Amino acid sequence: MSPVHVAITHKNLDMLEEMHERKPWLFQLRDSGGGTPLHLAAYTNYLEGVEFLMQHYLTDALEQDSTDGYLPIHVACMMDHAEIVDKLLQQWSDPAEFLTRLGQNILHVSAQHGRAATVRNILDNPNFGHLINARDLEGNTPLHVAVLHYHPSVLLLARDRRINLSLVNYNNMTALDVRLIRITLITAGTRRSGELAICDPTGRNSLKRLGLSRLLGLLKEHVSTLLVVATLIASVSFVSGFSVPGGYYDSDTKAGLPALLHKAMYNVFVISNSTAMYSSIMAIVMLFWTLANDPNVKGVAISLSTIPLLVALTAIPLAFMAGVYGTVSKLYWLSTLVLVHGSLTLIILLSILILLFFPIGCRNPLIRRLSDQIIYWVLLIGRL
């Protein structure tokens, strides 16, 4: 690593200025991946360093590294450094001129690495519309690339009205075809070529791409989690059905009858507890379909089982609130506290469910704009 690269790593602008005055030839040295100092400044999100280098060594912005053929702007897109991207774009009006060794533009790179903020900035800029359906050397559009690498930024791309979902690459496959064929091959146990695995570019881009085997492993963990949650809810609701709040009468005439039988909150408890019990059982039965060795069936089973499980998760706190309220109803302040606390919890749960089942695909401009905001913030939160 050259002294210039060290100065950039430590974000020492004074050292950069000193070397520029005394030994400017140091700025021509590259790192082990063939990257210029501007590549490293873009990688580390060093805005002052980028400004300094563009002022004195502007041509470095057009230099590719020796690994992926990335320009500094591609490195900034890869790392989701939107401010650096904007700074670099100020010098050139057409970002279509910035292509990697594979012929990919800045939207391809952002989509490939799942950088939602950069993808959105590009989509929101009306001057970059020609990048949206652009093809690389293999004919892949940014949507193809996002689907191939399993990144949620595909949602932002697929929802843009300018995206042509029917475009095919040079293998005559749409983005959906690419996804389905890859899933089918890996599920069948097809292995990658050893030569291709050896030739995979590494270097500065040390971010791990999520493979399908990893995805299937995550699906398996997801199923296990859902089964545990559903089983716990079923067990708790089953026990609660016989260990009712308030207990039972001991008198001969009413022996075995619940003491709170004629209370309104007891009725709420029974209905909510029964709903939780039956919904969790439905979810467990639906999850049995994940035993099939087909990722599509697994996905459908998980999606369908989520609905009754969410109903059960909503019914459980309602049953708890009703049961506790019925047992402390004679103490006004405590019963009120239980009611308010439980109601707030239910409101929060219902709000989350409304967001979860929000009509994302609705074509109404107002709802679509709102749903785009929801998708964007969910993607950002998911990266934390």
Backbone torsions as a table, in degrees:
resi	resn	phi	psi	omega
1	MET	NA	129.5	-176.9
2	SER	-76.0	163.7	177.0
3	PRO	-58.3	-33.3	178.5
4	VAL	-65.0	-43.1	178.7
5	HIS	-64.2	-36.6	177.5
6	VAL	-64.6	-43.5	179.4
7	ALA	-62.6	-38.8	178.6
8	ILE	-69.1	-40.2	178.7
9	THR	-58.8	-39.5	-179.8
10	HIS	-91.9	2.3	177.6
11	LYS	53.8	50.0	-178.4
12	ASN	-104.3	95.8	-177.0
13	LEU	-70.2	-35.6	179.3
14	ASP	-61.1	-40.5	179.0
15	MET	-65.9	-38.7	177.8
16	LEU	-62.8	-43.5	180.0
17	GLU	-65.0	-38.9	179.3
18	GLU	-64.1	-45.0	179.5
19	MET	-67.6	-33.5	178.2
20	HIS	-64.0	-37.7	-178.8
21	GLU	-75.6	-37.6	-173.1
22	ARG	-97.1	-43.9	-175.9
23	LYS	-136.0	71.4	-177.8
24	PRO	-63.2	-20.0	179.9
25	TRP	-65.1	-19.8	178.4
26	LEU	-63.0	-24.9	-178.1
27	PHE	-76.2	-6.9	177.3
28	GLN	-90.6	-8.2	180.0
29	LEU	-75.5	147.9	-178.5
30	ARG	-116.8	162.4	178.5
31	ASP	-84.8	-174.9	-176.3
32	SER	-65.1	-22.4	178.5
33	GLY	-94.1	7.8	179.5
34	GLY	80.2	15.7	-177.8
35	GLY	-89.2	144.2	176.4
36	THR	-80.1	170.0	174.0
37	PRO	-56.3	-32.4	179.4
38	LEU	-68.0	-34.0	174.1
39	HIS	-58.2	-47.0	-177.5
40	LEU	-68.0	-39.0	178.2
41	ALA	-62.8	-39.6	176.9
42	ALA	-67.8	-36.7	-179.4
43	TYR	-66.8	-39.4	-177.1
44	THR	-90.5	2.0	179.4
45	ASN	61.8	40.6	-179.4
46	TYR	-94.7	89.9	-173.3
47	LEU	-65.3	-43.4	179.7
48	GLU	-62.2	-39.0	177.8
49	GLY	-65.2	-40.0	177.9
50	VAL	-62.6	-44.0	179.8
51	GLU	-62.9	-42.0	179.0
52	PHE	-63.6	-46.7	-178.0
53	LEU	-67.3	-36.7	178.3
54	MET	-69.9	-28.5	178.4
55	GLN	-71.7	-36.4	-174.2
56	HIS	-109.2	-24.7	-175.8
57	TYR	-136.2	59.1	-173.3
58	LEU	-62.8	-33.0	-177.0
59	THR	-65.5	-18.0	177.8
60	ASP	-63.2	-22.2	179.7
61	ALA	-68.1	-15.4	-178.9
62	LEU	-106.5	11.8	-179.0
63	GLU	-96.9	130.4	176.8
64	GLN	-88.2	150.7	172.5
65	ASP	-79.5	175.3	-174.8
66	SER	-96.5	3.8	-179.4
67	THR	-102.6	-69.1	-177.4
68	ASP	-100.6	-2.4	-176.2
69	GLY	71.2	29.3	-178.5
70	TYR	-83.9	138.1	166.2
71	LEU	-82.9	165.6	177.4
72	PRO	-54.7	-35.3	-179.9
73	ILE	-67.4	-31.6	176.3
74	HIS	-68.3	-37.6	177.3
75	VAL	-63.6	-41.6	178.1
76	ALA	-63.7	-39.4	176.7
77	CYS	-65.8	-41.0	179.8
78	MET	-60.3	-36.0	-178.3
79	MET	-93.6	-0.1	178.9
80	ASP	64.6	36.0	177.7
81	HIS	-93.5	81.9	-172.2
82	ALA	-62.6	-35.6	-178.9
83	GLU	-66.0	-39.0	176.8
84	ILE	-65.5	-41.0	178.8
85	VAL	-60.0	-46.3	179.6
86	ASP	-61.5	-39.7	-179.5
87	LYS	-64.3	-42.7	179.9
88	LEU	-68.6	-33.4	-178.7
89	LEU	-73.7	-15.4	179.1
90	GLN	-66.0	-22.4	-177.6
91	GLN	-87.0	-21.3	-177.7
92	TRP	-134.1	134.2	-175.0
93	SER	-81.6	-24.6	-175.7
94	ASP	-116.9	102.8	179.7
95	PRO	-69.7	-9.3	177.9
96	ALA	-66.6	-16.1	178.0
97	GLU	-73.8	-19.6	-178.0
98	PHE	-89.9	101.1	-178.7
99	LEU	-123.6	146.3	175.9
100	THR	-81.9	-177.5	178.2
101	ARG	-62.8	-26.2	178.6
102	LEU	-91.1	7.6	178.5
103	GLY	76.7	23.1	-178.2
104	GLN	-94.4	139.0	177.4
105	ASN	-89.4	-174.8	-175.3
106	ILE	-65.9	-28.7	177.8
107	LEU	-72.9	-37.6	174.3
108	HIS	-56.2	-49.3	-176.1
109	VAL	-65.5	-43.3	179.5
110	SER	-62.8	-42.0	179.3
111	ALA	-68.9	-37.8	-179.1
112	GLN	-61.6	-34.9	-177.7
113	HIS	-100.9	7.4	174.4
114	GLY	67.9	35.3	-177.4
115	ARG	-90.7	92.2	-172.1
116	ALA	-63.4	-41.1	-177.2
117	ALA	-64.1	-45.4	179.7
118	THR	-68.4	-40.0	177.1
119	VAL	-58.7	-44.3	-178.2
120	ARG	-67.5	-40.5	178.3
121	ASN	-59.7	-40.6	179.6
122	ILE	-68.0	-43.1	-179.6
123	LEU	-66.1	-32.4	-178.0
124	ASP	-78.4	-13.6	-179.1
125	ASN	-89.3	114.6	-177.0
126	PRO	-64.8	-18.8	-179.9
127	ASN	-78.6	-10.3	-176.5
128	PHE	-106.6	17.2	-177.4
129	GLY	-60.5	-29.3	-178.2
130	HIS	-73.2	-9.2	177.8
131	LEU	-83.6	-20.0	-167.2
132	ILE	-65.4	-43.1	-179.0
133	ASN	-108.5	17.6	-179.8
134	ALA	-69.1	148.5	-178.6
135	ARG	-107.7	148.8	172.3
136	ASP	-90.3	-166.7	-176.4
137	LEU	-67.8	-17.6	177.0
138	GLU	-99.4	4.7	179.1
139	GLY	83.4	6.5	-178.1
140	ASN	-82.6	133.5	172.9
141	THR	-84.5	169.9	174.6
142	PRO	-55.4	-32.9	178.1
143	LEU	-66.9	-42.3	175.4
144	HIS	-55.6	-46.1	-176.4
145	VAL	-65.5	-43.0	-179.8
146	ALA	-63.4	-41.3	178.9
147	VAL	-66.5	-41.7	-177.1
148	LEU	-63.1	-32.3	-177.1
149	HIS	-102.4	10.5	171.4
150	TYR	58.9	46.0	179.6
151	HIS	-108.3	140.7	-178.7
152	PRO	-67.3	-10.8	176.3
153	SER	-62.0	-13.7	175.6
154	VAL	-59.1	-28.7	178.7
155	LEU	-63.3	-45.4	179.7
156	LEU	-64.6	-38.4	179.9
157	LEU	-69.8	-47.6	-174.9
158	ALA	-65.8	-26.4	-177.0
159	ARG	-87.0	-12.4	178.8
160	ASP	-71.4	129.7	-175.3
161	ARG	-66.8	-20.4	-179.6
162	ARG	-80.8	-12.3	179.9
163	ILE	-72.1	130.9	174.9
164	ASN	-95.1	101.4	-176.1
165	LEU	-70.6	-13.0	-176.9
166	SER	-94.3	-2.3	-179.2
167	LEU	-64.3	140.4	179.5
168	VAL	-114.2	153.2	175.3
169	ASN	-86.1	-169.5	-175.8
170	TYR	-75.0	-4.6	170.9
171	ASN	-97.6	11.0	178.1
172	ASN	62.6	37.9	-179.8
173	MET	-121.8	136.1	171.5
174	THR	-77.5	176.0	178.3
175	ALA	-61.2	-37.4	178.6
176	LEU	-66.8	-39.9	178.1
177	ASP	-60.8	-42.7	-179.9
178	VAL	-59.3	-44.6	-178.5
179	ARG	-65.1	-48.3	-175.4
180	LEU	-66.6	-41.0	-179.5
181	ILE	-65.8	-40.6	179.4
182	ARG	-63.5	-43.7	178.9
183	ILE	-61.8	-45.1	-177.3
184	THR	-62.9	-44.8	-178.3
185	LEU	-64.3	-45.5	-177.2
186	ILE	-71.9	-34.9	176.8
187	THR	-63.3	-34.0	179.4
188	ALA	-77.2	-3.3	177.2
189	GLY	92.5	12.2	179.6
190	THR	-67.5	131.9	-179.6
191	ARG	-101.2	156.6	177.9
192	ARG	-75.1	155.6	174.9
193	SER	-64.0	135.8	178.2
194	GLY	-62.0	-36.5	-180.0
195	GLU	-65.3	-41.2	179.5
196	LEU	-67.2	-37.8	179.5
197	ALA	-63.8	-37.8	179.9
198	ILE	-69.2	-36.0	-174.9
199	CYS	-85.2	0.5	178.9
200	ASP	-58.2	132.0	179.4
201	PRO	-70.0	140.3	176.5
202	THR	-120.4	-110.3	176.3
203	GLY	70.4	-139.4	-171.6
204	ARG	-63.4	-32.9	-179.4
205	ASN	-79.1	87.9	-179.0
206	SER	-93.9	4.9	179.8
207	LEU	-69.0	133.1	-178.0
208	LYS	-82.6	131.1	176.8
209	ARG	-86.5	137.6	-175.9
210	LEU	-78.3	109.8	179.7
211	GLY	-80.0	167.0	-178.3
212	LEU	-67.5	-35.4	178.2
213	SER	-60.0	-38.7	176.3
214	ARG	-66.5	-39.3	179.6
215	LEU	-62.9	-44.1	178.5
216	LEU	-64.9	-34.8	175.8
217	GLY	-64.2	-39.8	177.3
218	LEU	-66.4	-37.6	176.5
219	LEU	-61.9	-40.9	179.0
220	LYS	-63.2	-42.5	177.3
221	GLU	-64.8	-37.2	178.4
222	HIS	-63.0	-44.6	178.4
223	VAL	-61.9	-43.3	179.9
224	SER	-61.0	-41.8	178.9
225	THR	-63.9	-44.8	179.2
226	LEU	-62.1	-40.7	179.2
227	LEU	-63.8	-41.8	179.3
228	VAL	-63.4	-46.0	-179.7
229	VAL	-62.9	-46.3	-179.4
230	ALA	-63.3	-40.1	179.7
231	THR	-66.2	-41.0	178.1
232	LEU	-63.3	-42.8	179.0
233	ILE	-63.5	-43.7	179.2
234	ALA	-61.7	-41.7	-179.3
235	SER	-65.8	-46.7	-178.4
236	VAL	-64.3	-44.7	-179.0
237	SER	-68.0	-33.7	177.9
238	PHE	-64.9	-46.3	179.2
239	VAL	-65.0	-40.7	-179.3
240	SER	-64.9	-27.2	179.6
241	GLY	-65.1	-24.4	179.7
242	PHE	-108.5	-23.7	175.0
243	SER	-99.4	70.1	-172.2
244	VAL	-71.5	150.4	177.2
245	PRO	-65.5	140.2	-179.8
246	GLY	89.1	-14.0	178.1
247	GLY	75.1	-161.5	-176.8
248	TYR	-121.9	159.0	173.7
249	TYR	-68.7	147.1	177.3
250	ASP	-104.1	-11.4	-177.0
251	SER	-69.8	157.5	-177.8
252	ASP	-65.2	-35.9	-175.6
253	THR	-74.3	-29.9	-177.3
254	LYS	-119.9	22.0	-176.7
255	ALA	-58.5	130.1	178.3
256	GLY	89.5	-8.2	178.8
257	LEU	-87.5	140.4	177.6
258	PRO	-61.7	140.0	-178.5
259	ALA	-67.5	-26.6	-178.4
260	LEU	-103.5	24.5	-171.9
261	LEU	-55.5	-39.4	-174.3
262	HIS	-97.4	12.1	175.7
263	LYS	-87.6	140.9	-177.8
264	ALA	-61.2	-40.4	-178.4
265	MET	-68.3	-25.8	176.5
266	TYR	-68.0	-37.9	176.8
267	ASN	-63.4	-40.8	176.7
268	VAL	-62.3	-40.3	179.2
269	PHE	-61.2	-47.6	-177.3
270	VAL	-63.8	-44.9	-178.7
271	ILE	-64.5	-45.8	-178.7
272	SER	-66.1	-42.5	-179.4
273	ASN	-64.9	-40.8	178.0
274	SER	-65.6	-40.3	177.8
275	THR	-61.1	-43.4	178.7
276	ALA	-63.2	-41.5	-178.7
277	MET	-62.8	-53.2	-175.9
278	TYR	-68.9	-36.9	179.9
279	SER	-66.0	-41.6	179.3
280	SER	-66.0	-37.2	176.6
281	ILE	-63.9	-41.6	177.3
282	MET	-60.4	-42.6	179.9
283	ALA	-62.9	-41.5	179.6
284	ILE	-62.4	-44.4	-179.9
285	VAL	-63.9	-41.5	178.7
286	MET	-63.5	-35.3	-179.2
287	LEU	-70.0	-15.4	175.0
288	PHE	-61.0	-26.3	-179.7
289	TRP	-67.9	-17.4	178.8
290	THR	-72.0	-7.2	175.8
291	LEU	-70.2	-19.1	177.9
292	ALA	-66.8	140.7	-177.6
293	ASN	-87.0	58.1	-179.2
294	ASP	-144.0	116.9	-177.2
295	PRO	-61.8	-30.4	178.5
296	ASN	-67.0	-42.6	177.5
297	VAL	-64.5	-40.5	178.2
298	LYS	-59.3	-45.0	-179.3
299	GLY	-62.8	-42.8	178.8
300	VAL	-64.7	-43.0	-179.4
301	ALA	-62.5	-42.2	179.0
302	ILE	-64.6	-43.1	-179.6
303	SER	-62.9	-45.2	-178.5
304	LEU	-68.0	-39.5	-177.5
305	SER	-71.4	-21.6	-179.1
306	THR	-65.6	-33.9	-176.3
307	ILE	-64.7	-56.6	177.9
308	PRO	-63.1	-29.5	178.8
309	LEU	-68.1	-38.7	176.5
310	LEU	-66.6	-37.1	175.4
311	VAL	-61.6	-43.2	179.3
312	ALA	-64.1	-41.3	179.5
313	LEU	-65.4	-28.5	176.3
314	THR	-79.5	-36.0	-177.7
315	ALA	-72.4	-32.5	-177.9
316	ILE	-60.8	-51.6	178.3
317	PRO	-64.2	-30.6	176.6
318	LEU	-66.5	-42.8	177.6
319	ALA	-64.1	-40.7	179.1
320	PHE	-63.2	-45.4	179.7
321	MET	-61.1	-45.2	-178.9
322	ALA	-64.4	-41.5	-179.6
323	GLY	-65.2	-46.5	179.8
324	VAL	-66.6	-40.5	179.2
325	TYR	-60.3	-41.5	-179.7
326	GLY	-63.6	-33.8	-178.1
327	THR	-80.2	-22.7	-178.7
328	VAL	-115.0	18.0	-174.6
329	SER	-62.4	-23.1	-179.5
330	LYS	-78.6	-13.6	175.8
331	LEU	-104.3	103.6	-166.6
332	TYR	-58.9	-52.1	-173.6
333	TRP	-64.9	-36.8	-178.8
334	LEU	-72.4	-41.8	179.1
335	SER	-65.1	-37.2	177.3
336	THR	-65.1	-42.0	178.3
337	LEU	-61.5	-43.9	178.6
338	VAL	-61.8	-42.1	-178.4
339	LEU	-66.0	-44.9	-179.2
340	VAL	-66.5	-45.0	-179.6
341	HIS	-61.0	-46.6	179.4
342	GLY	-65.4	-38.2	-179.5
343	SER	-65.9	-42.0	178.2
344	LEU	-62.2	-41.4	178.3
345	THR	-61.8	-42.5	179.6
346	LEU	-66.0	-37.9	178.6
347	ILE	-63.0	-43.1	178.7
348	ILE	-63.6	-44.0	179.3
349	LEU	-61.1	-44.7	-179.5
350	LEU	-65.8	-35.8	177.4
351	SER	-62.5	-42.5	178.5
352	ILE	-63.9	-40.5	180.0
353	LEU	-66.6	-37.3	178.2
354	ILE	-62.7	-42.3	177.2
355	LEU	-64.2	-37.5	-177.9
356	LEU	-65.8	-38.5	-177.3
357	PHE	-104.7	22.5	178.5
358	PHE	-62.0	139.2	-177.5
359	PRO	-69.6	78.3	-176.8
360	ILE	-59.5	-35.6	-175.4
361	GLY	-84.2	3.7	-178.4
362	CYS	-64.6	140.0	-177.5
363	ARG	-89.8	-5.8	178.0
364	ASN	-59.8	127.3	-175.1
365	PRO	-56.7	-41.2	-178.2
366	LEU	-66.9	-47.9	179.7
367	ILE	-66.2	-36.6	-179.5
368	ARG	-65.7	-41.2	178.6
369	ARG	-64.4	-40.9	178.6
370	LEU	-65.4	-41.6	-179.8
371	SER	-67.4	-33.6	176.2
372	ASP	-63.1	-39.7	177.5
373	GLN	-64.4	-40.6	179.5
374	ILE	-62.3	-46.8	179.7
375	ILE	-60.2	-44.8	-177.2
376	TYR	-61.7	-47.0	-177.7
377	TRP	-71.3	-33.4	176.3
378	VAL	-64.6	-40.5	178.2
379	LEU	-64.5	-40.2	179.0
380	LEU	-67.1	-42.7	179.0
381	ILE	-63.9	-36.6	-179.4
382	GLY	-64.6	-20.2	179.7
383	ARG	-86.8	-10.4	-178.3
384	LEU	-70.4	NA	NA
